[in-house]
Amino acid sequence: IIEIKAPYGSFRVPVELASLIPGLTDLLAANHLSAEDISFRITLTDKTGDKDIRDALASRWPDGNVMGAVVDFHLEIVSTRTGEIVGTADRFSKALARVIPMPKDIAGMPEHWGAFRYNETAERFEFVPAQAVEIDGVWYVMIRSYSNSVYVTLHNAASFRDVRQHWAQSHIELAAAKGLVEGVGGGRYHPAKAVTRAEFTAMLVRALGRGAAAGSAAPYRDVKQDAWYFDDVAAARELGLLNFVNGDRFHPNRLLTREEMAGMLAAAVRLEQPPVTEKKVDLNKYKDIGSVDAAYLEDIRLMVQLHIMEGRSADTFNPKETTTRAEAAVVFIRALRAMGMID
């Protein structure tokens, strides 16, 4: 690892960086260059005072308070023969670490905070996996991301009128503070509302922080390119998160069942952490476990083992019932914690 440091942030770059840049071989060929003919120019820029960035933050989180600097991480590919920039590297095949120090007077991280990456295409900040660590009395936010852009940490308290005293209140508020879920307007979340396949797929892709697959071919016949969820569904299929879909139709507006949710989450866990040891957790305590489609049985077992999903009661799992917005918020927080991606 080579660490590029500035007072307001640092970038931990693996020495095998060239192998992590998709399309680099084609770029070099197009410019008649070999790997020995290029170098990388890495730039960290403090964007804290940038008005456009501030406006983008305020438009989504008007009450959010910036913690530390707003940092732009940038990487250019330079010809060592001419000194000319031949391209930029915005995406990587592996998540790279970016670190932003918090103000020294912060004694501890607030309960509701989140790290966000600016999506230039959508012109908005989106969730990115991050953890906080204290080193020699100073707090640092460690961001894990597959792409370069502008990054920021926010103290971002969230609350909804219709989740007060709700069993999932703490998870819903934390998920909202991190940008994993959003309210429906009017200070409400609608925790009991069922979630569609398209909605959960989009949330899961964003939760993994890998970005949508812009420019992909249509993944299913009923997923049109002008649909709001098109890129997310395309990315989910490429990542192997949609194994429950049979045939060439996705049925985006169909309500997601709990066993289908288990299948998607288990695929995400295996994608991020291949060495997970799947213990033989006893599922017989759920009297309706026999109604589970056999294809989902081991996925449910893994979800119960990792405490990502539970039954709707002590002795029922309700595999065929639909997933609610409250359950979605809970499983995202639990899954990301189980994968070591957030605190």
C-alpha positions, 0 to 999 in steps of 0.5 A: 500500500502507498498512502497519499497524505494531505492534512484533510485526507489520505488515499491508500493505493495498492501497489498493483493499482494498474491491474485494478483499473478496468479498461486500462489495457484498451486505453494504452493500446489506443494511445500506442503505450505500454504499461512502462510508458505511464505513471499515475498522478493522484490528487486530493483536493479540499472542496469544503468551500465549494458552493456547488458541493454545498448546494448538493448536500443542502438539497438532500440533507438540509439539516446535515452538518459536515464533519471534517473536510469535503475531499475530492479524490482524483487519479490521472493516467499520464504518459511519461514520454510526453507528460500528457494526460491520456485518461482518468481512473474513476472506477476500480475492480476492488474497493480502495480505502480513503481516510478523512480525519475528523476535527480534533475537538470531537470526543466521539462520533455521533450516533447518526452519521454517514459517509457519502460519495458524490454521483456526478451523473445523478448530481447527488450524494449517495451512501458509501460504506465507512467505519470510524476509528480512533487513533491517538485521540483523533477520530478518522472515517475510513471509507471503502469505495470502488470509485473516485469522486468527492467524499464527505462525512455528515452528522445527519440525524433522521427521524420520522413521525410514524416510526416512533415506538416502532420495533425497528425505529433505531434501525430505520433512523440509522439507515436514513441517516446513512442514506440507505433508505429515504422517507416518503415525504411529510416526515413519514417513512411508512414502515409497514408498506411492502417493498417491490423487487425493483425497490429492494434491488436498487437499495441493495446495489446502493448499499454495497457501494459498487455503483450502478451498471450504466450503459449495460444492455437490458438485463430482462425483457420487462426492464426498460432502459428509461425505468428509474431502476434500470441501471441498478437491476443491470448491476444486480444481475451482473453481481449475481444478486438475482438468482431467484429470477427465472426466465427473461422477466424480472417483474419489477413491480412484484412484491418481494417475498422474505425468502427472496430477500434472504436469497439476495442478501445471502448472495451479497454476503458471499460476494463480499465475503467468500470465506463465510463459514456456513454453520448448520443452524437449526431452522426447525424452530420455525413451524412453517420452514417446510413451506420454504422453496428448497432453493432458499433454505441455505440462504435463510440458514445463513441469514439466521446464522449471521443474525441478519434476518429473524422470524416474524415470531419466535416460531414462524419465519413467514417465507412467502410473506412480503418484505416491508420497508421496516424490514428492509432498513433493518436487514441493510444495517445488519448485513453491512455490519455483518460484512464489516462495512459499517460500524 
